[in-house]
Amino acid sequence: MSSHAPPARTHLLIASLCLLGLLSTTGASLPYPILAPLFAGDVGNGLSAFLGLPPKLLLGIALMVNPLGLLIGSAVLGAVSDRLGRRRILLATAIGAAAGHALTAAALVAESYPLFLLARFVTGLLEGNGAIMRAMVVERVEGPLRNHALSWLNGAFHLGWLVGPLLAGFTVGVSITLPFTIAAGALLVGALLAASALERGTAAAKAGERWWRVARERHAFTLLRHAPLRTLFSVHFAYACGVAAFYEFFPLWLVDVGGYAVREIAFVNMGMCALMTGAALFAGRASSTEPRRRASIQAGLAALSILAVGFGSLGVGLAAIVLFGLPHAYYNATVQGWAADQFAGYGQGAVMGLLSTTFCLANIVMALAGGALALVDTRIVLVLGGALALWAALAMRNWSRRAVSVAAQAVELR
């Protein structure tokens, strides 16, 4: 399936998808500054007293259910949209995620912990629609603009992780439900704007085909039956684990090494997200360097940044945290663009879903492994993350060398 719109329509498409991407990750990141005081604060409530369980255990479960939903959604939604149509699935998930935010607000009012978990899981599941957005860009934008558009979409996702906590911080003082109400309304507006901008695709379900059957039989992990995609998964998973170790534990490193509080950590995160978002505006530029070789350089620079935090002083670590955003933004643009070209025959939704799912899985793995290692020393987690990202860089470089060698031999045989 491929259709290319006129330039004006194309730019409207890109803008609509970037807006939805921004609103999606804004909603996903919204609860993080809210949940810790809610469960670990001095004032008791029905959420933190559920079944008499320890509040920190309840907090951990509450933090886990949204990424778990995101993992499942990333694995299946892209593949479902390959068969049932991008537009209808994207709009349905956006509206459903808005309903999930409204349900979260209702759970907070009712102080119902099971309802809160359900709301966060469903919201995460439906916000796993990033693969659909990337697939739409790949299929409907042509030429050099496509890689730029993918990079801009990544920038919108990155910006959402900055906007969400800021929105929560500015509005939660009025009402604990207000941030979620705003997120729900904004997503509905975004879905309405997208509905007018997105043309109807040509994909349609076969007679008797149901979405749950497609999800079961064509989820992203079915691509691992193919050797090149297994290689991509293993390399990208190692890199994603390194990034997850960095994302999840540099705030704890700032507390351990610098005694930073929430506000100072937020400012450091703002600097990193701002650089990452800015870099994403330019990361899609064409290059004559083989994509996997280019990605290996970018992954290597990201790995050095992570290792600099693990081994460095507070000043060195602060600089490395902010600068990490630069190579990471370029790596994402390079790998996504190359995968879209290389594996288009497997379905763009499934391919983009595999990349998204890999990152979600890495976050869960490193949260578990890093939590245990951090009991010894947070720096161990960061050094492990840097080592994994460095291995990914070397593996990507070797993969590029083998591919170039095979291509050269094929030319000689001709």
Secondary structure by P-SEA (a helix, b strand, c coil): ccccccaaaaaaaaaaaaaaaaaaaaaaacccccccccccccccccccccccccaaaaaaaaacaaaaaaaaaaacaaaaaacccaaaaaaaaaaaaaaaaaaaaaaaaaccaaaaaaaaaaaaaaacaaaaaaaaaacccccaaaaaaaaaaaaaaaaaaaaaaaaaaaccccccaaaaaaaaaaaaaaaaaaaaccccccccccccccaaaaaaccccccccccaaaaaaaaaaaaaaaaaaaaaacaaaaaaacccccaaaaaaaaaaaaaaaaaaaacccccccccaaaaaaaaaaaaaaaaaaaacccaaaaaaaaaaaaaaaaaaaaaaaaaaaaacccccaaaaaaaaaaaaaaaaaaaaaaaaaaaaacaaaaaaaaaaaaaaaaaaaaaaaaaaaaaaaaaaaac
